[in-house]
Amino acid sequence: MTRGNTAAAASARSARGYGGGGGGGGPGQVFGSAEPANQYASQYVRAIAMPRTCVLLLLLLSCAGCARAAAATAATVVSPPSFRSANLTAAGLLAATKYGKTVLAGDEITVAAQEYADCVVFRVQARTCGYVALGFVDPIASSVDVLLAWVDDDTGTGHVMDMHGKTETGLTPEKDVSQDYELLASFQNGSHISVVFRRAWDTCDAHDDVVFGNDTMRMFWTMSDRDPIDRQYTDALKLGSSWKGTQSFHPKGPKFKPTTDNYKRWDVTMDNLRIKDDVDTLYWCKIFKAPIFKKNHIVGFVPLLNDDTRHLIHHMIVYECYGGSDIMEKYVTLKGAQCYGKGMPDDWNKCVSPVVTWAMGSDGQFLPDHIGVPIGGRELYYMLEVHYDNPTLKKVMDNSGVRVYYTDVLRPNDAGIMAVGMAVSPMHIVPPKQVAYKTASLCDKDCTNVIFPERGIKITSVLLHAHMASRQLKLRHVRHDQEMATIAQDDRYDYDYQQARELSNEVTVYPGDELITECVYNTVDRPHLTHGGYSTKQEMCLAFVTYYPRTPLASCFSMTPVPFFFETFGVQQFLDYNMEGVEKIFLKLADSTTKNPPSQTTTTTTTVMPALNNEKMLNELNQAHIAYLMKPPSFTIDDGNEHNLFRDLEIMEPVEFQNKTFQQHLDNLPWEDSLLTKNIERRLINGKHMTFCRLHNDTLALMMNTYLFPNFTAYAEPKTSTVGCVPLSNKFKNSAFAVQSSYVFILLSIALIYVF
């Protein structure tokens, strides 16, 4: 994403006191000019010797020049603005009720953050009269950037201090040589303190400070009821064992959260669901009827989580159900059923189009004012799916769900949510002992060409979703073999914080464009292969995309074609199965217990699917693909006991692999050989992809097809898009002094004009 990066760079330079031409300046500069203050002073001396009319003309010309400069700047500046242009006051920063987006909200402490082009501003309100400490963590660098803030009890003076430390338990932070936080406002009463401070996105202090950007940032926090004792502020802060909590957040990007008083509410929750202690992963589904009959718009939602079960809930999705009251009404009174299992009615498989998507750590989402997800009118029945992750096998009762906000004042555009990424499949593999192993999936150009309108769709937000081994996720965009700017990316992915990323600039995807979902995994601590699956110990790679105008597309997935997958690992034939039969099994076209004798003439594999002779065969294939994608997530406590088809496939060819199951073959591969692993990674990414273009009504828009991964030119970030770091520890004071000096100079000039 790019957001007026050239202007942002100019704003950052201006905030540092730099001018438009070359080198840096000091406190004597005004209005970002490259001319020193003494030159302005000499111009002023000459001006007071001129006739009054000349002076007035000079001032008018100067103001006109300023106006032209301001107009030129306004034409290029894109939100967010620079901090200086916001014209904020200390009182306003402390009193504003809607300043910034909430990062942390609790009884003891509340933290809000506001993005500017040149810096980020934090407002902290805490129930203490002592100090507050925030630790910003870079998980890759294993360092903590510590901010210490307090208001002196005797003088009422606010203080902030830039410190650093390591993430070990016994963290004792030290004061930074470069102080890169600026206190903007502070206040203390008998019970609370409030402090507002800012820092540059990149302070150039690579040793002691972390860089804030688009990636997820982790923040620790703690507080004390006393001000720091030691005036050096080092010995008194042994914070490692006293952090009271942690919270992840996205430093950049907007967050739409309007006042909800004007909207209607619909609580979609479980009804005293008893979670047993015999499974560690449970998907539970329940049917609901919308409380409206005419069309409304969903404008947002928040999670409703029970205190004793909130840590067990991995994700919640509300799906629209395709079917009228004669089909769905009878299910409304049921407490629910295990999703996609044998006890779930087949009619529930018609609930495939998401209208609400929540994952752990998120505090909900609200849509921009010009879009709303349709609810009621056409379809009245919805299914809530909740994924419970219960590794400690607790026996609890749950009533969690979501509160949906909706309105009958329709917005200009109908929005939709579609899922793109890797089809959940055991052929989605992640080898053990890997620092960074990448997978990729394809939403193909034929699908977008058939489904998307001529003017394209506009993406407003993206929820990136994977499981515990994932470290980096990216949603890429390709048009005519040329990659466009990245739609969404997180190189510090936090499994415990899956908040939707709201885009600052909407991204248009046209018919014929392709979407690629990439995930990078770290399995250094895993001794065995990780398969794709529904359990959190297995893996996924998905992106839930909110967009408008709404289309019939529910999901666009891909997976490695079955024959190509086995070819990649050197397997040509299995005992009792020909490759065509294995492919049918994996696509649920044949039961796994039905064995087909191997072909006597087939010694090599093929990616050609069986011929479709009639419409009935096409429909069966279509439904079989749907059934495959909705594979029942049935789990036991021990992953080793889960049914794994790879353990049932005994290798016949080549000879050197005989008498091994395919799972044994995978487990015996020398994954520590980086050359082998990288070759497999490249082949599975850049090779063949079988795609599924699935509609709201539980059918495929196109027959399943196989594509080669697109050969495209990678997107290159514009050289002007990167705002450089800010190296001066007194940078904020310099810029503030420059602004104040400018105003004083103007007022003094005007006064002297009238004196003379």
Backbone hydrogen bonds, N-H to C=O, Kabsch-Sander energy under -0.5 kcal/mol:
donor,donor_aa,acceptor,acceptor_aa,energy
8,A,4,G,-2.4
9,A,5,N,-2.6
10,A,6,T,-2.1
11,S,7,A,-2.6
12,A,8,A,-2.4
13,R,9,A,-2.5
14,S,10,A,-2.5
15,A,11,S,-2.5
16,R,12,A,-1.3
17,G,14,S,-1.5
18,Y,13,R,-2.8
19,G,23,G,-0.7
22,G,20,G,-0.6
29,Q,26,G,-1.8
33,S,30,V,-2.3
39,Q,36,P,-1.0
40,Y,36,P,-1.1
41,A,37,A,-2.2
42,S,38,N,-2.1
43,Q,39,Q,-2.1
44,Y,40,Y,-2.2
45,V,41,A,-2.2
46,R,42,S,-2.0
47,A,43,Q,-2.0
48,I,44,Y,-1.8
49,A,45,V,-0.5
49,A,46,R,-0.9
50,M,47,A,-1.5
55,V,51,P,-2.1
56,L,52,R,-2.8
57,L,53,T,-2.5
58,L,54,C,-2.8
59,L,55,V,-2.6
60,L,56,L,-2.6
61,L,57,L,-2.8
62,S,58,L,-2.6
63,C,59,L,-3.0
64,A,60,L,-2.7
65,G,61,L,-2.6
66,C,62,S,-2.6
67,A,63,C,-2.8
68,R,64,A,-2.6
69,A,65,G,-2.5
70,A,66,C,-2.9
71,A,67,A,-2.8
72,A,68,R,-2.5
73,T,69,A,-2.4
74,A,70,A,-2.9
75,A,71,A,-1.7
76,T,72,A,-0.7
76,T,73,T,-1.1
77,V,73,T,-2.3
86,A,82,S,-0.6
86,A,83,F,-1.3
87,N,84,R,-1.2
93,L,89,T,-2.4
94,L,90,A,-1.8
95,A,91,A,-2.2
96,A,92,G,-2.2
100,G,98,K,-0.5
101,K,113,A,-3.0
103,V,111,V,-3.1
104,L,111,V,-2.1
106,G,109,I,-0.8
110,T,125,Q,-2.4
111,V,104,L,-2.8
112,A,123,R,-2.2
113,A,101,K,-2.5
114,Q,121,V,-2.5
116,Y,119,C,-2.1
117,A,81,P,-2.7
120,V,199,R,-2.3
121,V,114,Q,-2.5
122,F,197,F,-3.1
123,R,112,A,-2.5
124,V,195,V,-3.0
125,Q,110,T,-2.4
126,A,193,I,-2.4
127,R,108,E,-2.8
128,T,126,A,-1.8
130,G,224,S,-0.7
131,Y,226,R,-1.3
132,V,149,A,-2.8
133,A,222,T,-2.6
134,L,147,L,-2.4
135,G,220,F,-2.3
136,F,134,L,-0.5
136,F,145,D,-2.8
137,V,135,G,-0.6
137,V,218,R,-2.8
138,D,143,S,-1.7
142,S,138,D,-1.7
143,S,138,D,-1.0
144,V,165,G,-2.8
145,D,136,F,-2.9
146,V,144,V,-0.8
146,V,163,M,-1.6
147,L,134,L,-3.0
148,L,146,V,-0.5
148,L,161,M,-2.4
149,A,132,V,-2.6
150,W,159,H,-2.0
152,D,157,T,-3.1
156,G,152,D,-2.1
159,H,150,W,-2.7
161,M,148,L,-2.5
163,M,146,V,-3.2
163,M,161,M,-0.5
164,H,174,E,-2.0
165,G,144,V,-1.9
167,T,142,S,-0.9
171,L,168,E,-0.9
171,L,169,T,-0.8
174,E,164,H,-2.6
176,D,162,D,-2.7
179,Q,177,V,-0.7
180,D,178,S,-0.9
182,E,198,R,-2.5
184,L,196,V,-3.4
185,A,196,V,-1.6
187,F,194,S,-2.2
189,N,192,H,-2.3
193,I,126,A,-2.2
194,S,187,F,-2.8
195,V,124,V,-2.4
196,V,185,A,-2.8
197,F,122,F,-2.2
198,R,182,E,-1.8
199,R,120,V,-1.7
206,A,204,C,-1.5
209,D,205,D,-3.0
212,F,201,W,-2.6
217,M,249,F,-3.0
218,R,137,V,-1.0
219,M,247,Q,-2.5
220,F,135,G,-3.2
221,W,245,G,-2.0
222,T,133,A,-1.9
224,S,131,Y,-2.4
233,Y,230,D,-1.8
237,L,234,T,-1.3
238,K,236,A,-0.8
239,L,171,L,-1.2
239,L,237,L,-1.0
240,G,171,L,-1.7
242,S,239,L,-1.9
243,W,239,L,-0.8
244,K,221,W,-2.2
245,G,221,W,-1.4
247,Q,219,M,-2.8
249,F,217,M,-2.3
252,K,213,G,-0.7
257,K,255,K,-0.6
263,Y,260,T,-1.6
264,K,406,Y,-2.6
266,W,404,V,-2.0
268,V,266,W,-0.6
268,V,402,V,-3.0
269,T,267,D,-0.7
270,M,400,S,-2.8
272,N,270,M,-0.7
273,L,398,D,-2.5
275,I,273,L,-0.7
275,I,396,V,-3.2
276,K,274,R,-0.6
282,L,388,Y,-2.4
284,W,282,L,-0.5
284,W,386,V,-2.6
285,C,337,A,-3.0
286,K,384,L,-1.6
288,F,382,Y,-3.3
290,A,380,L,-3.5
296,N,375,I,-2.7
297,H,407,T,-2.6
298,I,373,V,-3.4
299,V,405,Y,-2.6
300,G,405,Y,-1.3
301,F,365,Q,-2.3
302,V,403,R,-1.7
304,L,401,G,-3.0
305,L,303,P,-0.6
309,T,306,N,-1.0
310,R,306,N,-1.8
312,L,309,T,-2.2
313,I,309,T,-0.6
313,I,310,R,-0.9
314,H,312,L,-0.7
314,H,387,H,-3.0
315,H,387,H,-0.9
316,M,358,W,-2.6
317,I,385,E,-2.4
318,V,356,V,-2.3
319,Y,317,I,-0.6
319,Y,383,M,-3.1
320,E,353,S,-3.3
321,C,381,Y,-2.8
322,Y,350,K,-1.7
323,G,321,C,-1.1
327,I,324,G,-1.4
328,M,324,G,-2.6
329,E,325,S,-1.6
331,Y,328,M,-1.9
332,V,329,E,-1.4
334,L,331,Y,-1.2
337,A,285,C,-2.2
339,C,283,Y,-2.1
341,G,338,Q,-1.7
344,M,341,G,-1.4
348,W,345,P,-1.4
349,N,346,D,-1.8
350,K,347,D,-1.8
351,C,348,W,-1.8
352,V,320,E,-0.8
352,V,350,K,-1.1
353,S,320,E,-1.1
355,V,318,V,-3.2
356,V,318,V,-1.4
358,W,316,M,-2.9
360,M,314,H,-2.3
362,S,359,A,-1.9
365,Q,301,F,-1.7
366,F,256,F,-0.7
367,L,299,V,-3.0
371,I,368,P,-1.7
372,G,413,N,-1.7
373,V,298,I,-1.9
375,I,296,N,-2.1
376,G,379,E,-0.9
378,R,376,G,-2.2
379,E,376,G,-0.6
382,Y,288,F,-2.8
383,M,319,Y,-2.4
384,L,286,K,-2.8
385,E,317,I,-3.0
385,E,383,M,-0.6
386,V,284,W,-2.6
386,V,384,L,-0.5
387,H,315,H,-2.7
388,Y,282,L,-3.6
388,Y,386,V,-0.7
389,D,312,L,-4.0
389,D,387,H,-0.5
390,N,280,D,-3.7
390,N,388,Y,-0.6
393,L,390,N,-1.6
396,V,275,I,-1.2
396,V,394,K,-0.7
398,D,273,L,-2.6
401,G,304,L,-2.2
402,V,268,V,-2.3
403,R,302,V,-3.1
404,V,266,W,-3.1
404,V,402,V,-0.6
405,Y,300,G,-2.9
406,Y,264,K,-2.1
407,T,297,H,-1.9
410,L,408,D,-1.3
413,N,370,H,-1.1
415,A,372,G,-2.7
416,G,547,Y,-2.6
417,I,354,P,-0.5
418,M,545,V,-2.2
419,A,554,A,-2.1
420,V,543,A,-2.5
421,G,556,C,-1.4
422,M,541,C,-2.7
423,A,558,S,-2.7
425,S,423,A,-0.5
428,H,425,S,-1.7
429,I,427,M,-1.0
430,V,530,T,-2.7
433,K,523,T,-2.1
433,K,526,R,-1.1
437,Y,521,Y,-2.2
439,T,519,C,-2.4
441,S,517,T,-1.7
443,C,515,L,-2.9
444,D,442,L,-0.7
448,T,444,D,-1.7
449,N,445,K,-2.2
450,V,446,D,-1.7
451,I,447,C,-2.2
452,F,448,T,-2.0
456,G,453,P,-2.1
457,I,509,V,-2.3
458,K,548,Y,-3.4
459,I,457,I,-0.5
459,I,507,V,-3.3
460,T,546,T,-2.5
461,S,546,T,-1.3
462,V,501,R,-2.2
463,L,544,F,-2.6
464,L,462,V,-0.7
465,H,542,L,-2.8
467,H,540,M,-0.5
468,M,536,T,-1.1
470,S,467,H,-1.5
471,R,520,V,-3.3
472,Q,520,V,-1.6
473,L,490,D,-2.0
474,K,518,E,-2.1
475,L,488,A,-3.0
476,R,474,K,-0.6
476,R,516,I,-3.4
478,V,514,E,-2.8
479,R,482,Q,-2.7
482,Q,479,R,-1.3
483,E,713,T,-2.8
484,M,477,H,-3.4
487,I,475,L,-1.9
488,A,475,L,-1.2
490,D,473,L,-2.6
493,Y,471,R,-2.1
493,Y,490,D,-0.5
495,Y,493,Y,-0.6
497,Y,494,D,-2.1
498,Q,360,M,-2.8
499,Q,497,Y,-0.5
501,R,462,V,-3.6
502,E,500,A,-0.7
503,L,460,T,-2.5
503,L,501,R,-0.5
507,V,459,I,-1.6
508,T,506,E,-0.5
509,V,457,I,-2.7
510,Y,508,T,-0.5
512,G,445,K,-0.5
513,D,510,Y,-2.2
514,E,478,V,-2.8
515,L,443,C,-1.6
516,I,476,R,-1.8
517,T,441,S,-1.3
518,E,474,K,-2.9
518,E,516,I,-0.6
519,C,439,T,-2.1
520,V,472,Q,-2.7
521,Y,437,Y,-2.8
522,N,469,A,-3.0
523,T,434,Q,-2.8
524,V,434,Q,-0.6
526,R,523,T,-2.1
530,T,430,V,-2.7
532,G,425,S,-0.7
532,G,428,H,-1.7
533,G,539,E,-1.9
538,Q,535,S,-1.3
539,E,531,H,-1.8
542,L,465,H,-2.7
543,A,420,V,-2.4
544,F,463,L,-2.6
545,V,418,M,-3.2
545,V,543,A,-0.7
546,T,461,S,-2.4
546,T,544,F,-0.5
547,Y,416,G,-2.5
548,Y,458,K,-1.5
550,R,414,D,-1.5
554,A,694,R,-2.8
555,S,694,R,-1.7
556,C,419,A,-2.7
557,F,692,F,-1.9
558,S,421,G,-1.4
559,M,690,M,-2.2
565,F,561,P,-2.5
566,F,562,V,-2.0
567,E,563,P,-2.4
568,T,564,F,-1.9
569,F,565,F,-0.7
569,F,566,F,-0.6
570,G,567,E,-2.1
571,V,566,F,-2.4
572,Q,653,E,-2.1
573,Q,653,E,-1.9
574,F,577,Y,-0.9
575,L,650,E,-3.4
577,Y,574,F,-1.0
582,V,578,N,-2.0
583,E,579,M,-2.2
584,K,580,E,-1.9
585,I,581,G,-2.1
586,F,582,V,-2.3
587,L,583,E,-1.4
588,K,585,I,-1.9
589,L,584,K,-3.6
590,A,584,K,-1.0
594,T,591,D,-1.9
595,K,593,T,-0.7
596,N,576,D,-0.8
603,T,601,T,-0.7
613,N,611,A,-0.8
618,L,614,N,-1.7
619,N,615,E,-2.4
620,E,616,K,-2.5
621,L,617,M,-2.5
622,N,618,L,-2.6
623,Q,619,N,-2.6
624,A,620,E,-2.2
625,H,621,L,-2.2
626,I,622,N,-1.8
627,A,623,Q,-2.6
628,Y,624,A,-2.1
629,L,625,H,-2.3
630,M,626,I,-1.7
631,K,628,Y,-1.3
634,S,632,P,-1.7
635,F,633,P,-0.6
639,D,637,I,-0.6
641,N,638,D,-1.8
642,E,639,D,-1.5
647,R,644,N,-1.8
648,D,645,L,-1.5
649,L,645,L,-0.8
650,E,648,D,-0.8
651,I,660,K,-2.9
652,M,573,Q,-2.8
653,E,573,Q,-2.0
657,F,654,P,-1.5
658,Q,655,V,-1.8
659,N,651,I,-1.0
660,K,657,F,-0.9
662,F,646,F,-0.8
662,F,649,L,-2.3
663,Q,646,F,-1.5
665,H,661,T,-2.3
666,L,662,F,-2.3
667,D,663,Q,-2.6
668,N,664,Q,-1.9
669,L,665,H,-0.6
669,L,666,L,-1.0
671,W,669,L,-2.1
673,D,670,P,-2.3
674,S,672,E,-1.1
677,T,673,D,-2.4
678,K,674,S,-2.6
679,N,675,L,-1.9
680,I,676,L,-2.2
681,E,677,T,-2.6
682,R,678,K,-2.7
683,R,679,N,-2.2
684,L,680,I,-2.5
685,I,681,E,-1.8
686,N,682,R,-3.1
687,G,683,R,-1.2
689,H,707,Y,-3.0
690,M,559,M,-3.6
691,T,689,H,-0.5
691,T,705,N,-2.4
692,F,557,F,-2.7
694,R,555,S,-2.2
694,R,692,F,-0.8
695,L,699,T,-3.3
696,H,552,P,-2.1
698,D,695,L,-1.5
701,A,693,C,-3.2
702,L,693,C,-0.6
705,N,691,T,-0.9
707,Y,689,H,-2.7
709,F,687,G,-2.3
712,F,710,P,-0.9
713,T,481,D,-2.3
714,A,712,F,-0.6
717,E,715,Y,-0.5
721,S,718,P,-2.0
722,T,719,K,-0.6
723,V,721,S,-0.6
724,G,722,T,-0.6
726,V,202,D,-2.5
731,K,728,L,-1.3
734,N,730,N,-2.1
735,S,731,K,-2.1
736,A,732,F,-2.4
737,F,733,K,-2.7
738,A,734,N,-2.3
739,V,735,S,-2.0
740,Q,736,A,-2.5
741,S,737,F,-3.0
742,S,738,A,-2.0
743,Y,739,V,-2.0
744,V,740,Q,-2.2
745,F,741,S,-2.4
746,I,742,S,-2.2
747,L,743,Y,-2.4
748,L,744,V,-2.5
749,S,745,F,-2.3
750,I,746,I,-2.5
751,A,747,L,-2.2
752,L,748,L,-2.3
753,I,749,S,-1.8
754,Y,750,I,-1.6
755,V,751,A,-1.6
756,F,752,L,-2.1
